[in-house]
């Protein structure tokens, strides 16, 4: 959800920056900053999208358990030895496949 909000805000910022540059070409650094932010967000979304659930290998629960600060519910850490990825799953939810 945070990615979506950040993406929408950055696109809005880029559009406003474009409108400013059209009216005042000397303000091009604003457009440059907006472009860099947009490029970074797109890269982050493509590079770090939820690969964990579709990755190869076997997911195994670890002995790590803790209470989620936001929900107060217990969370179990799952580990995929093939990829080195970790996944945090609330107890009671379906484990990764």
C-alpha positions as CSV (number, residue, x, y, z in Angstrom):
1,X,0.0,0.0,0.0
2,X,2.9,2.4,0.8
3,X,4.4,1.7,-2.6
4,X,1.2,2.6,-4.3
5,X,0.8,5.9,-2.3
6,X,4.4,6.8,-3.0
7,X,4.1,6.0,-6.7
8,X,1.0,8.2,-7.0
9,X,2.6,11.1,-5.2
10,X,5.7,10.9,-7.3
11,X,3.8,10.8,-10.5
12,X,1.8,13.9,-9.4
13,X,5.1,15.6,-8.4
14,X,6.5,14.8,-11.9
15,X,3.5,16.2,-13.7
16,X,3.5,19.4,-11.6
17,X,7.2,19.7,-12.3
18,X,6.6,19.3,-16.0
19,X,4.0,22.0,-16.0
20,X,6.4,24.3,-14.1
21,X,9.2,23.7,-16.6
22,X,6.9,24.3,-19.5
23,X,6.1,27.8,-18.1
24,X,9.6,28.5,-16.7
25,X,12.4,26.5,-18.4
26,X,14.9,27.7,-15.9
27,X,13.2,25.4,-13.3
28,X,14.5,22.2,-15.0
29,X,16.2,20.9,-11.8
30,X,12.7,20.3,-10.4
31,X,11.9,18.1,-13.3
32,X,15.3,16.3,-12.9
33,X,14.6,15.5,-9.2
34,X,11.1,14.3,-10.1
35,X,12.5,12.1,-12.8
36,X,15.1,10.6,-10.5
37,X,12.5,9.9,-7.8
38,X,10.2,8.2,-10.4
39,X,13.1,6.2,-11.8
40,X,14.1,5.0,-8.3
41,X,10.6,4.0,-7.4
42,X,10.1,2.1,-10.7
43,X,13.4,0.3,-10.2
44,X,12.5,-0.6,-6.6
45,X,9.2,-2.0,-7.6
46,X,10.6,-4.1,-10.4
47,X,13.7,-5.3,-8.6
48,X,12.1,-6.0,-5.2
49,X,8.6,-7.1,-6.1
50,X,7.3,-10.0,-4.1
51,X,9.6,-12.7,-5.4
52,X,9.4,-14.6,-2.2
53,X,6.2,-16.4,-2.9
54,X,7.2,-17.5,-6.4
55,X,10.8,-18.4,-5.8
56,X,12.1,-21.9,-6.1
57,X,13.2,-24.0,-3.2
58,X,11.5,-25.1,-0.1
59,X,10.2,-22.9,2.6
60,X,10.9,-24.0,6.2
61,X,9.8,-22.4,9.4
62,X,12.5,-21.1,11.7
63,X,12.4,-21.0,15.5
64,X,12.1,-17.2,15.2
65,X,8.8,-15.9,16.5
66,X,7.8,-12.4,17.6
67,X,4.8,-10.2,18.1
68,X,4.0,-7.8,15.3
69,X,4.1,-4.2,16.6
70,X,1.2,-3.1,14.5
71,X,-1.3,-5.9,14.9
72,X,0.0,-7.5,18.2
73,X,-0.3,-10.9,16.6
74,X,2.4,-13.6,16.6
75,X,4.6,-13.9,13.5
76,X,6.7,-16.8,12.3
77,X,9.8,-16.4,10.2
78,X,10.1,-18.8,7.2
79,X,13.4,-19.3,5.4
80,X,14.1,-20.5,1.8
81,X,17.6,-22.1,1.7
82,X,17.7,-22.1,-2.1
83,X,17.4,-18.3,-2.4
84,X,18.3,-17.1,1.1
85,X,15.1,-15.2,1.4
86,X,13.1,-14.8,4.6
87,X,9.3,-14.4,4.8
88,X,7.3,-13.2,7.8
89,X,4.0,-14.9,8.2
90,X,1.3,-14.2,10.8
91,X,0.4,-17.3,12.7
92,X,-2.9,-18.6,11.4
93,X,-2.1,-17.6,7.8
94,X,-1.2,-20.1,5.2
95,X,2.5,-20.8,5.0
96,X,4.3,-20.3,1.7
97,X,4.3,-23.0,-0.9
